[in-house]
Amino acid sequence: MVSIKDVAREAGVAISTVSKVLNNYPNVSEATKQRVNEVVERLGFVPNAVAATLSSKRTGRVALLLKLNLDTSASDEINMQYISGAIHKAKELQLDVITIFHSMIEDMSLDEVTSYFESQGIRGIIVYGITTRDKVLHKLIDSGRFKMVVVDAPMVNENTSCIGVDHKKAQYDIAKKTITADKCKKILYLSGEDDGYVTKDRLEGIRKLCEDKKLKLTVRNGQFSEKRARELTMRFAKNNDCVVCASDLMAIGAMKALIEMDIFRPVCGFDGIILMGYVGKQMNTVRQDFVQISERAVEELNLLLSGEKGRKITMPHELVRIKYEDILI
């Protein structure tokens, strides 16, 4: 019986190169493909079950490009939901998935990043957490070298789709619900990081609400940090009626500060993370279904790999009031 080693030896290439040719990986020259395929046909090589399974993944490999927040472990909850949803849907669609972290490529040039992904046999990429500072990723998207889906950033072209909730509307909705219930007039808003796309959208949402309702708005940059939110709340909450936070983590910091100060101010967050249930106080928040968003991102990437054009996809959000009993298993 002819083996893959026999094919590699006869073609004068490595076994890994034969495997890439058999599985239609893009980073192999046409001359090498032709030479390997000729040997395969001449020797009558039949790939084994593993190779057959790999070759059935007709669109190549898909990369999940995630950005970790090394300053807190709370963000791991969101990333794990993203990974869970993506892997579940990729298995259903017979897509081969690998996880890559932004820190692994952040110092690379565009050519280096492109070569890195191609060397991994990547044809499609889902990008989570891109910011305005990630210039190389912006260039990668513009290059059209890969089919891409971007989560929570407004980037669409022929080869790229974007997906996420309507952050502007969601911020407007949850703040309105919180403010109306307590008849608040002066709002302290803790925004996220300056380079984040969701930060801009959520800030527009709260500004529109305060304009519509004729409310006084004080904006401070909380940097998506629990510690920073606590400090800002200690400084500014007494002169405001409500604390609206652009993330649940900041809402937790704000609530802890208010408890320590022994004053009441309604607080709302954004995201719907489980950690909110352990604060000891109920808070309004926007619940995003990160698993569903990631599943939909994989479905969209599969469509792009099949020849569809890029587009914008808006996912639903839900206004909830999280309490401890809601997170018990």
C-alpha positions as CSV (number, residue, x, y, z in Angstrom):
1,M,0.0,0.0,0.0
2,V,1.3,3.4,-1.0
3,S,1.8,5.8,2.0
4,I,2.0,9.6,2.3
5,K,5.7,9.1,3.0
6,D,6.1,7.4,-0.4
7,V,4.4,10.4,-2.1
8,A,6.6,12.9,-0.3
9,R,9.8,11.0,-1.2
10,E,8.8,10.6,-4.8
11,A,7.8,14.2,-5.1
12,G,10.9,15.5,-3.3
13,V,8.9,17.4,-0.7
14,A,8.1,17.2,3.0
15,I,5.2,15.1,4.3
16,S,3.6,18.3,5.6
17,T,3.7,19.7,2.1
18,V,1.9,16.7,0.7
19,S,-0.7,17.1,3.5
20,K,-1.2,20.7,2.6
21,V,-1.7,19.9,-1.1
22,L,-4.2,17.1,-0.3
23,N,-6.2,19.5,1.9
24,N,-6.1,22.4,-0.5
25,Y,-4.2,24.8,1.7
26,P,-3.4,28.1,-0.1
27,N,0.2,28.6,0.9
28,V,1.7,26.1,-1.6
29,S,3.0,27.0,-5.0
30,E,1.2,25.9,-8.2
31,A,4.4,24.0,-9.3
32,T,4.5,22.1,-6.1
33,K,0.8,21.3,-6.2
34,Q,1.1,20.0,-9.7
35,R,4.2,17.8,-8.8
36,V,2.5,16.3,-5.8
37,N,-0.8,15.6,-7.6
38,E,1.1,13.9,-10.4
39,V,2.8,11.6,-8.0
40,V,-0.5,10.9,-6.2
41,E,-2.1,9.9,-9.4
42,R,0.8,7.9,-10.7
43,L,1.2,5.9,-7.5
44,G,-2.5,5.6,-6.9
45,F,-2.3,7.0,-3.4
46,V,-5.5,7.0,-1.5
47,P,-5.6,9.3,1.6
48,N,-6.6,7.6,4.8
49,A,-9.7,8.4,6.8
50,V,-8.0,11.3,8.7
51,A,-6.9,12.9,5.5
52,A,-10.3,12.4,3.9
53,T,-12.0,14.1,6.9
54,L,-9.6,17.0,6.6
55,S,-10.2,17.4,2.9
56,S,-13.9,17.5,3.5
57,K,-13.3,20.8,5.3
58,R,-13.6,22.4,2.0
59,T,-13.0,26.0,3.0
60,G,-9.7,25.6,4.8
61,R,-9.0,26.7,8.3
62,V,-10.6,29.5,10.3
63,A,-8.8,31.6,12.9
64,L,-10.5,33.1,15.9
65,L,-8.4,36.2,16.7
66,L,-9.0,37.3,20.3
67,K,-7.7,40.1,22.4
68,L,-7.2,39.4,26.1
69,N,-7.4,42.0,28.8
70,L,-4.5,41.1,31.0
71,D,-5.5,43.6,33.7
72,T,-8.6,41.6,34.7
73,S,-9.8,38.0,34.5
74,A,-13.4,39.2,34.2
75,S,-13.1,39.6,30.4
76,D,-12.3,35.9,30.1
77,E,-16.0,35.2,30.6
78,I,-16.8,36.9,27.4
79,N,-14.0,35.4,25.4
80,M,-14.8,31.9,26.6
81,Q,-18.4,32.4,25.4
82,Y,-17.1,33.6,22.1
83,I,-14.8,30.6,21.7
84,S,-17.6,28.2,22.8
85,G,-20.1,29.6,20.2
86,A,-17.5,29.6,17.4
87,I,-16.3,26.0,18.0
88,H,-19.8,24.7,18.3
89,K,-20.9,26.2,15.0
90,A,-17.6,25.4,13.2
91,K,-18.0,21.7,14.1
92,E,-21.5,21.8,12.7
93,L,-20.3,23.4,9.5
94,Q,-17.1,21.1,9.3
95,L,-14.7,24.0,9.6
96,D,-11.3,23.6,11.1
97,V,-10.8,26.2,13.8
98,I,-7.7,27.5,15.6
99,T,-7.5,30.2,18.3
100,I,-4.9,33.0,17.9
101,F,-4.4,35.8,20.4
102,H,-3.7,39.4,19.4
103,S,-0.5,39.5,21.5
104,M,1.0,36.9,19.2
105,I,0.9,39.2,16.1
106,E,0.7,42.7,17.5
107,D,4.4,43.5,16.7
108,M,4.2,42.1,13.1
109,S,4.1,44.1,9.9
110,L,1.3,43.5,7.4
111,D,3.4,41.1,5.3
112,E,4.5,39.2,8.4
113,V,0.9,38.9,9.6
114,T,-0.3,37.7,6.2
115,S,2.5,35.2,5.9
116,Y,1.8,33.9,9.5
117,F,-1.9,33.3,8.7
118,E,-1.1,31.7,5.3
119,S,1.5,29.4,6.9
120,Q,-1.3,28.2,9.3
121,G,-3.5,27.4,6.3
122,I,-5.9,30.1,7.3
123,R,-8.5,31.3,4.7
124,G,-11.0,33.0,7.1
125,I,-10.6,35.1,10.2
126,I,-13.0,36.3,12.9
127,V,-11.7,39.3,14.7
128,Y,-12.8,40.1,18.2
129,G,-11.9,43.3,20.0
130,I,-10.3,45.3,17.2
131,T,-9.6,49.0,18.1
132,T,-8.8,52.1,16.1
133,R,-5.1,51.6,17.1
134,D,-4.8,48.2,15.4
135,K,-3.5,49.6,12.1
136,V,-2.1,46.4,10.8
137,L,-5.4,44.6,11.2
138,H,-7.1,47.5,9.4
139,K,-4.7,47.0,6.5
140,L,-5.2,43.3,6.6
141,I,-9.0,43.8,6.2
142,D,-8.4,46.3,3.4
143,S,-6.1,43.9,1.6
144,G,-8.8,41.4,0.9
145,R,-6.3,38.5,1.3
146,F,-8.6,36.7,3.7
147,K,-12.4,36.4,4.3
148,M,-13.1,38.2,7.6
149,V,-15.8,38.8,10.0
150,V,-15.3,41.7,12.5
151,V,-17.1,41.7,15.8
152,D,-18.1,45.1,17.2
153,A,-16.5,47.3,14.6
154,P,-18.1,49.0,11.6
155,M,-16.0,47.4,8.8
156,V,-17.6,46.1,5.6
157,N,-16.1,45.4,2.2
158,E,-16.4,42.7,-0.4
159,N,-14.5,40.2,1.7
160,T,-15.4,41.4,5.2
161,S,-18.7,41.5,7.2
162,C,-19.2,43.0,10.6
163,I,-21.5,41.8,13.4
164,G,-22.7,43.0,16.8
165,V,-25.6,44.6,18.7
166,D,-26.7,48.2,18.1
167,H,-24.5,49.6,20.9
168,K,-25.9,53.2,20.5
169,K,-29.5,52.1,20.8
170,A,-28.7,49.6,23.6
171,Q,-27.0,52.2,25.7
172,Y,-29.9,54.6,25.1
173,D,-32.4,51.9,26.1
174,I,-30.7,50.8,29.3
175,A,-29.9,54.3,30.5
176,K,-33.5,55.5,29.8
177,K,-34.9,52.5,31.7
178,T,-32.7,53.3,34.7
179,I,-33.0,57.0,34.6
180,T,-36.8,57.0,34.2
181,A,-37.4,54.7,37.1
182,D,-35.7,57.0,39.5
183,K,-36.5,60.4,37.8
184,C,-32.8,61.3,37.5
185,K,-31.7,64.6,36.1
186,K,-28.0,64.6,36.5
187,I,-26.1,61.7,35.0
188,L,-22.6,60.5,35.6
189,Y,-21.5,58.4,32.6
190,L,-18.4,56.2,32.8
191,S,-17.2,55.5,29.2
192,G,-14.8,52.9,28.0
193,E,-11.5,53.1,26.2
194,D,-11.0,55.9,23.8
195,D,-9.8,53.7,21.0
196,G,-12.8,51.3,21.1
197,Y,-15.5,51.4,18.5
198,V,-18.2,50.3,21.0
199,T,-17.1,53.2,23.3
200,K,-17.9,55.7,20.6
201,D,-21.3,54.1,19.8
202,R,-22.3,53.9,23.5
203,L,-21.2,57.4,24.2
204,E,-23.4,58.6,21.3
205,G,-26.3,56.7,22.8
206,I,-26.1,58.4,26.2
207,R,-25.5,61.8,24.7
208,K,-28.6,61.5,22.6
209,L,-30.7,60.3,25.6
210,C,-29.6,63.3,27.7
211,E,-30.3,65.7,24.8
212,D,-33.7,64.2,24.2
213,K,-34.6,64.3,27.9
214,K,-32.8,67.6,28.7
215,L,-30.6,65.9,31.3
216,K,-27.2,67.2,32.6
217,L,-24.4,64.8,31.5
218,T,-21.0,64.4,33.1
219,V,-18.7,62.1,31.1
220,R,-15.6,60.5,32.6
221,N,-13.3,57.9,31.0
222,G,-13.5,54.7,33.1
223,Q,-11.3,52.7,30.6
224,F,-13.5,49.6,31.2
225,S,-11.7,49.3,34.6
226,E,-13.4,48.3,37.8
227,K,-10.8,50.2,39.8
228,R,-11.0,53.3,37.7
229,A,-14.8,53.3,37.9
230,R,-14.7,53.0,41.7
231,E,-12.3,56.0,41.9
232,L,-14.5,58.2,39.6
233,T,-17.7,57.3,41.4
234,M,-16.1,58.3,44.7
235,R,-15.2,61.7,43.2
236,F,-18.3,62.5,41.2
237,A,-21.3,60.5,42.3
238,K,-22.4,62.8,45.1
239,N,-23.2,65.6,42.6
240,N,-25.1,63.3,40.3
241,D,-28.3,61.3,40.5
242,C,-27.3,58.2,38.5
243,V,-24.2,56.3,37.4
244,V,-24.4,54.9,33.9
245,C,-21.5,52.6,33.0
246,A,-20.4,51.4,29.6
247,S,-19.5,48.0,31.0
248,D,-20.7,45.7,33.8
249,L,-17.2,45.6,35.2
250,M,-17.3,49.4,35.7
251,A,-20.8,49.1,37.1
252,I,-19.5,46.7,39.7
253,G,-16.8,49.2,40.7
254,A,-19.3,52.0,40.8
255,M,-21.7,50.1,43.0
256,K,-18.9,49.0,45.4
257,A,-17.9,52.7,45.8
258,L,-21.5,53.8,46.5
259,I,-21.9,51.1,49.1
260,E,-18.6,52.2,50.7
261,M,-19.8,55.9,50.6
262,D,-23.2,54.8,52.1
263,I,-25.3,56.7,49.5
264,F,-27.8,55.4,47.0
265,R,-27.5,56.1,43.3
266,P,-29.0,53.8,40.6
267,V,-26.3,52.1,38.6
268,C,-26.6,50.3,35.2
269,G,-24.0,48.4,33.2
270,F,-23.5,46.9,29.8
271,D,-22.8,43.3,28.7
272,G,-24.7,41.0,31.1
273,I,-21.7,39.1,32.6
274,I,-22.3,36.6,35.4
275,L,-20.1,38.5,37.8
276,M,-22.8,41.1,38.1
277,G,-24.9,38.7,40.1
278,Y,-22.3,38.6,42.9
279,V,-22.3,42.3,43.7
280,G,-25.1,42.1,46.2
281,K,-27.3,44.7,44.6
282,Q,-29.5,44.3,41.5
283,M,-28.5,46.4,38.5
284,N,-29.9,47.0,35.1
285,T,-27.7,45.9,32.2
286,V,-27.7,45.1,28.5
287,R,-27.4,41.4,27.9
288,Q,-25.5,40.4,24.8
289,D,-25.6,36.7,23.8
290,F,-21.9,36.3,23.1
291,V,-22.3,32.6,22.2
292,Q,-25.0,33.4,19.6
293,I,-23.0,36.3,18.2
294,S,-20.0,34.1,17.7
295,E,-22.1,31.3,16.2
296,R,-23.5,33.8,13.7
297,A,-20.0,35.1,12.9
298,V,-18.9,31.7,12.0
299,E,-22.0,31.2,9.8
300,E,-21.3,34.5,8.1
301,L,-17.6,33.6,7.5
302,N,-18.7,30.3,5.9
303,L,-20.9,32.3,3.5
304,L,-18.0,34.6,2.7
305,L,-15.8,31.6,2.0
306,S,-18.6,30.3,-0.3
307,G,-18.6,33.5,-2.4
308,E,-21.0,35.8,-0.6
309,K,-20.2,39.5,-0.3
310,G,-19.6,41.3,3.0
311,R,-22.4,43.0,4.9
312,K,-23.4,44.4,8.3
313,I,-25.3,42.1,10.7
314,T,-27.1,43.6,13.7
315,M,-27.8,41.1,16.6
316,P,-30.6,41.6,19.2
317,H,-29.9,42.8,22.7
318,E,-32.0,42.4,25.9
319,L,-32.5,44.7,28.8
320,V,-32.3,42.7,32.1
321,R,-31.9,43.3,35.8
322,I,-29.4,40.7,37.1
323,K,-29.7,39.3,40.6
324,Y,-27.9,36.5,42.4
325,E,-30.7,34.0,41.9
326,D,-30.4,34.5,38.1
327,I,-26.9,33.0,38.0
328,L,-27.4,30.0,40.2
329,I,-27.0,26.6,38.4
